[in-house]
């Protein structure tokens, strides 16, 4: 889904499903998934009304899950072989996504991973957003890709 579809269709406090992946030159890749809470634009329309808050999405205290390629687990009946992305060794992370005002083409990202907050910008590339963000190792940066994969509206 593209950002414009989310902004036009999602309802306040509904869930927006995302997938966030990364890769970098040391070979470590990550796969993150979960739901963000959608917050509609509010205020700013009436003189002395409530403060304007642009539409945004955040994990709102609900941690998302991130899997890593260098965290391996034994393949059942695999003769000692290991596979990457162990479900027994995930990290929780938080994410805030803000559309850059005036454009559906850019997102401002704030990610809390490993106890550190990283901020970076992502640009639309087809139906996904890409950007250079935090490193997961010794690389200077990682390449990140974000996809909106659906949403669940609030039932009223």
Secondary structure, 3 states (H helix, E strand, C coil): CCHHHHHHHCCCCCEEEEEEEEECCCCCEEEEEEEEEEECCECCCCCCCCCCECCEEECCCCCEEEEECCCCEECCCCCCCEECCCCCCCEEEEEEEEECCCCCCEEEEEEEECCEEEEEEEEEECCEEEEEECCCCCCCCEEEEEEEEEEECCCC
